[in-house]
């Protein structure tokens, strides 16, 4: 290679390196303040959260200062035949949504919506409370009134709480994978809903006082539950339908109706260890011969130790 060619290659390499440096993105933090805050913030209030998410690039963090963020507008996300009107929509990005202690996303009965919709994304959500998300119609195909709705995404939840959610607190659809720790869902309709081939790992969490199930799985979904409290849910603590599976260990399943754990059709539930007590019936015995199974580490209340026969169809939820 002659001198001219070598110099040309060197110049090309320098240009390529310069372009790579120009295109490199250092992770940034975008701060959102409550409307009432006097701090100088580029993003402010409920609409400011979505603006910051839209501006964020992969690897960035959207940080919410402590305070209340009220639902004002929504953005529609379509999945199958359903439309989710999201207060905050994270679509196709890899970002962190992090609240300071005392950060609240507040729903509005006048503007029904879903708190956070995550679609085809990789996201972590931490230290955020969602409450009071309402629905215009409990049975239509417009999926408002949900807490966090995850579609074909990978999500980590840490210290997230939800209350008074009209439909499902946490929903996993498609091939979603969610790892949740210190999650609290209370006094809503359904705690957690899984479908298709979604997978949940739940640790050190509480699902308490919901009108329907604490966790319900459908299709080929799977949930693994560790060191958690499933208490006083009105339509089963754990429920597995179709080919769904639920595994629980070191958890307390207490005071649920009509079952602490119910499996129907080809669904399976195995409780390896923990406490299964004071439920109307602790476990079901499926008509298809697939009982809820208990490991040697389970403490079961004597009054409800005999499994009850579950109906072949779990019914509407």
C-alpha positions as CSV (number, residue, x, y, z in Angstrom):
1,X,0.0,0.0,0.0
2,X,1.4,3.4,-1.0
3,X,1.7,6.4,1.2
4,X,-1.3,8.1,-0.4
5,X,-3.6,5.1,0.2
6,X,-2.4,4.7,3.8
7,X,-3.1,8.4,4.4
8,X,-6.5,8.0,2.9
9,X,-7.3,5.0,5.1
10,X,-6.1,6.9,8.2
11,X,-8.3,9.9,7.4
12,X,-11.3,7.6,6.9
13,X,-10.7,5.9,10.3
14,X,-10.4,9.3,12.0
15,X,-13.7,10.4,10.4
16,X,-15.4,7.1,11.5
17,X,-14.2,7.6,15.0
18,X,-15.4,11.1,15.1
19,X,-18.8,10.1,13.8
20,X,-19.0,7.4,16.5
21,X,-18.2,9.9,19.2
22,X,-20.8,12.3,17.8
23,X,-23.4,9.6,17.8
24,X,-22.6,8.3,21.3
25,X,-25.2,9.1,23.9
26,X,-24.3,9.6,27.5
27,X,-27.3,8.6,29.7
28,X,-29.2,11.7,30.9
29,X,-31.7,12.4,33.7
30,X,-34.8,14.3,32.8
31,X,-36.5,15.8,35.9
32,X,-40.3,16.4,36.1
33,X,-41.7,18.6,38.8
34,X,-45.3,18.7,40.2
35,X,-47.4,21.7,38.9
36,X,-47.2,23.4,42.2
37,X,-43.4,23.2,42.5
38,X,-41.4,26.4,42.4
39,X,-38.3,24.5,41.3
40,X,-37.0,25.4,37.8
41,X,-38.0,22.3,35.7
42,X,-38.1,21.8,32.0
43,X,-41.0,19.4,32.5
44,X,-43.9,20.0,34.8
45,X,-47.1,18.3,35.9
46,X,-48.9,15.3,34.6
47,X,-48.4,16.2,30.9
48,X,-44.8,16.9,31.7
49,X,-44.2,13.2,32.4
50,X,-45.2,12.2,28.9
51,X,-43.2,15.0,27.4
52,X,-40.1,13.9,29.3
53,X,-40.6,10.2,28.2
54,X,-41.0,11.3,24.6
55,X,-37.8,13.3,24.9
56,X,-35.8,10.5,26.6
57,X,-33.4,8.4,24.6
58,X,-32.4,4.8,25.4
59,X,-30.6,4.6,28.7
60,X,-32.0,7.8,30.1
61,X,-33.9,8.3,33.4
62,X,-37.1,10.2,33.8
63,X,-37.1,11.3,37.5
64,X,-40.3,12.5,39.1
65,X,-40.0,14.9,42.1
66,X,-42.2,14.0,45.0
67,X,-45.8,15.2,44.7
68,X,-49.1,14.6,43.0
69,X,-49.4,14.3,39.2
70,X,-53.0,14.4,38.0
71,X,-54.3,12.8,34.9
72,X,-55.1,15.4,32.3
73,X,-54.7,13.8,28.9
74,X,-54.2,10.2,27.6
75,X,-52.5,8.6,24.6
76,X,-54.0,5.5,23.0
77,X,-52.1,2.3,22.5
78,X,-53.8,-0.5,20.6
79,X,-53.3,-4.2,21.4
80,X,-55.3,-6.9,19.6
81,X,-58.9,-5.6,19.8
82,X,-58.2,-3.4,22.8
83,X,-57.3,0.3,23.2
84,X,-55.4,1.5,26.3
85,X,-55.7,5.2,26.9
86,X,-52.4,5.7,28.8
87,X,-51.6,8.6,31.2
88,X,-47.9,7.7,30.6
89,X,-47.0,5.7,27.6
90,X,-43.5,4.2,27.1
91,X,-43.3,2.8,23.6
92,X,-40.3,1.1,22.1
93,X,-37.7,2.6,24.5
94,X,-35.2,1.5,27.1
95,X,-35.7,4.0,30.0
96,X,-36.1,4.2,33.7
97,X,-39.1,6.0,35.3
98,X,-38.1,6.8,38.9
99,X,-40.1,8.6,41.5
100,X,-38.9,10.2,44.7
101,X,-40.7,9.0,47.9
102,X,-44.1,10.6,47.9
103,X,-44.6,10.5,44.1
104,X,-48.3,9.9,43.2
105,X,-49.9,9.4,39.8
106,X,-53.6,10.3,40.4
107,X,-56.5,9.1,38.2
108,X,-59.6,11.1,37.5
109,X,-63.1,9.8,37.2
110,X,-63.9,12.5,34.7
111,X,-61.1,11.4,32.4
112,X,-60.9,7.6,32.6
113,X,-57.4,6.2,31.8
114,X,-54.7,3.7,32.5
115,X,-51.8,4.8,34.6
116,X,-48.8,3.5,32.7
117,X,-48.7,1.6,29.4
118,X,-45.4,-0.1,28.5
119,X,-45.4,-1.3,24.9
120,X,-42.5,-3.2,23.2
121,X,-40.0,-1.6,25.6
122,X,-37.5,-2.3,28.3
123,X,-38.3,-0.3,31.4
124,X,-37.7,0.0,35.2
125,X,-40.3,1.8,37.3
126,X,-39.6,2.6,40.9
127,X,-41.0,4.4,44.0
128,X,-44.3,5.5,42.4
129,X,-47.8,5.3,43.8
130,X,-50.8,4.9,41.4
131,X,-54.3,5.5,42.7
132,X,-57.9,6.1,41.7
133,X,-57.7,5.2,38.0
134,X,-61.3,4.9,36.8
135,X,-63.2,3.3,33.9
136,X,-66.0,4.5,31.8
137,X,-67.3,1.0,31.1
138,X,-66.1,-2.1,32.9
139,X,-66.9,-4.5,30.0
140,X,-66.0,-2.7,26.8
141,X,-62.8,-3.0,24.7
142,X,-61.4,0.4,25.8
143,X,-59.0,-0.7,28.6
144,X,-59.1,2.3,30.9
145,X,-59.1,1.9,34.6
146,X,-55.8,-0.2,34.8
147,X,-52.7,0.6,36.8
148,X,-49.8,-0.6,34.8
149,X,-50.4,-2.4,31.5
150,X,-47.4,-4.2,30.0
151,X,-47.3,-5.5,26.4
152,X,-44.5,-7.5,24.9
153,X,-42.0,-5.8,27.2
154,X,-39.4,-6.4,29.9
155,X,-40.2,-4.5,33.1
156,X,-38.7,-4.2,36.5
157,X,-40.9,-2.8,39.3
158,X,-39.5,-1.7,42.7
159,X,-41.5,-0.2,45.5
160,X,-44.5,0.5,43.3
161,X,-48.0,0.7,45.0
162,X,-51.5,0.8,43.6
163,X,-54.9,1.4,45.2
164,X,-58.5,1.9,44.0
165,X,-57.7,0.7,40.5
166,X,-61.0,0.0,38.7
167,X,-59.9,-3.0,36.7
168,X,-56.5,-4.7,36.9
169,X,-53.6,-3.3,38.9
170,X,-50.8,-5.0,36.9
171,X,-51.5,-6.6,33.5
172,X,-49.0,-8.7,31.5
173,X,-49.8,-9.5,27.9
174,X,-48.0,-11.1,25.0
175,X,-44.4,-12.2,25.7
176,X,-43.9,-9.8,28.6
177,X,-41.6,-10.5,31.5
178,X,-42.0,-8.6,34.7
179,X,-39.8,-8.8,37.8
180,X,-41.5,-7.0,40.7
181,X,-40.3,-6.5,44.3
182,X,-42.0,-4.6,47.1
183,X,-45.2,-4.3,45.0
184,X,-48.4,-3.4,46.7
185,X,-51.9,-3.7,45.1
186,X,-54.8,-3.1,47.4
187,X,-58.5,-2.3,47.3
188,X,-58.9,-2.6,43.6
189,X,-60.7,-5.0,41.3
190,X,-58.0,-7.6,40.3
191,X,-54.4,-7.5,41.6
192,X,-52.4,-9.1,38.7
193,X,-53.6,-10.5,35.4
194,X,-51.4,-12.6,33.1
195,X,-52.2,-13.9,29.6
196,X,-50.6,-15.4,26.5
197,X,-47.0,-16.4,27.4
198,X,-46.3,-13.6,29.9
199,X,-44.1,-14.4,32.9
200,X,-44.1,-12.8,36.3
201,X,-41.6,-13.0,39.2
202,X,-43.1,-11.4,42.4
203,X,-41.1,-11.0,45.6
204,X,-41.7,-9.4,49.0
205,X,-45.1,-8.0,47.8
206,X,-48.7,-7.7,49.0
207,X,-52.0,-8.2,47.1
208,X,-54.7,-7.3,49.6
209,X,-58.4,-6.6,49.7
210,X,-59.1,-6.7,45.9
211,X,-62.7,-7.5,44.8
212,X,-61.6,-10.4,42.5
213,X,-58.4,-12.4,42.4
214,X,-55.0,-11.6,43.8
215,X,-53.3,-13.2,40.8
216,X,-55.0,-14.8,37.9
217,X,-53.2,-16.5,35.0
218,X,-54.6,-17.6,31.6
219,X,-53.3,-19.2,28.4
220,X,-49.7,-20.3,28.8
221,X,-48.6,-17.6,31.3
222,X,-46.6,-18.3,34.4
223,X,-46.1,-16.6,37.8
224,X,-43.5,-17.3,40.6
225,X,-44.3,-15.8,43.9
226,X,-41.9,-15.5,46.8
227,X,-42.2,-14.1,50.4
228,X,-45.5,-12.3,49.6
229,X,-48.9,-11.7,51.2
230,X,-52.1,-12.7,49.3
231,X,-54.9,-11.7,51.6
232,X,-58.6,-11.0,51.6
233,X,-59.2,-11.1,47.9
234,X,-62.8,-11.7,47.0
235,X,-62.5,-14.2,44.0
236,X,-59.5,-16.4,44.9
237,X,-56.0,-15.6,46.1
238,X,-54.3,-17.5,43.3
239,X,-56.2,-18.6,40.2
240,X,-54.8,-20.6,37.2
241,X,-56.9,-21.2,34.1
242,X,-56.2,-22.8,30.6
243,X,-52.5,-23.9,30.8
244,X,-51.3,-21.3,33.2
245,X,-49.0,-22.2,36.1
246,X,-48.4,-20.5,39.4
247,X,-45.6,-21.4,41.9
248,X,-45.5,-19.9,45.4
249,X,-43.0,-20.2,48.2
250,X,-42.5,-18.6,51.6
251,X,-45.8,-16.7,51.2
252,X,-48.9,-16.2,53.2
253,X,-52.3,-16.9,51.5
254,X,-54.9,-15.9,54.0
255,X,-58.5,-14.9,54.2
256,X,-59.4,-15.2,50.5
257,X,-62.8,-16.3,49.1
258,X,-63.9,-18.7,47.8
259,X,-60.4,-20.3,47.4
260,X,-56.9,-19.5,48.6
261,X,-55.7,-21.3,45.4
262,X,-57.8,-22.5,42.6
263,X,-56.8,-24.3,39.4
264,X,-59.3,-25.1,36.6
265,X,-59.0,-26.7,33.1
266,X,-55.3,-27.5,32.7
267,X,-54.1,-24.8,35.1
268,X,-51.6,-25.8,37.8
269,X,-50.7,-24.3,41.1
270,X,-47.9,-25.5,43.4
271,X,-47.4,-24.0,46.8
272,X,-44.0,-25.1,48.1
273,X,-43.9,-23.4,51.5
274,X,-45.5,-20.8,53.6
275,X,-49.0,-20.4,55.2
276,X,-52.3,-21.3,53.7
277,X,-54.8,-20.3,56.3
278,X,-58.3,-18.9,57.0
279,X,-59.5,-19.0,53.5
280,X,-63.1,-20.0,52.8
281,X,-61.5,-23.1,51.1
282,X,-57.8,-23.3,51.1
283,X,-57.5,-25.2,47.7
284,X,-59.6,-26.5,44.9
285,X,-59.7,-30.0,43.5
286,X,-60.0,-29.7,39.7
287,X,-62.6,-31.8,37.8
288,X,-59.8,-32.4,35.3
289,X,-57.7,-34.1,37.9
290,X,-55.0,-31.4,38.3
291,X,-55.2,-30.5,41.9
292,X,-53.4,-27.6,43.6
293,X,-50.3,-29.3,45.1
294,X,-48.7,-28.4,48.4
295,X,-45.0,-28.9,49.4
296,X,-43.8,-30.1,52.8
297,X,-43.2,-26.5,53.9
298,X,-46.8,-25.4,53.9
299,X,-48.7,-24.7,57.1
300,X,-52.4,-25.2,56.4
301,X,-55.3,-24.4,58.7
302,X,-57.1,-27.5,59.8
303,X,-60.6,-26.1,59.3
304,X,-60.2,-25.7,55.6
305,X,-57.7,-28.5,54.9
306,X,-60.1,-30.6,52.7
307,X,-59.9,-29.3,49.1
308,X,-63.2,-28.2,47.6
309,X,-64.2,-29.1,44.1
310,X,-63.7,-26.2,41.7
311,X,-66.1,-25.6,38.8
312,X,-64.8,-26.6,35.4
313,X,-65.0,-23.0,34.3
314,X,-63.8,-20.2,36.6
315,X,-66.4,-17.8,35.3
316,X,-66.1,-14.1,34.6
317,X,-63.8,-11.9,36.6
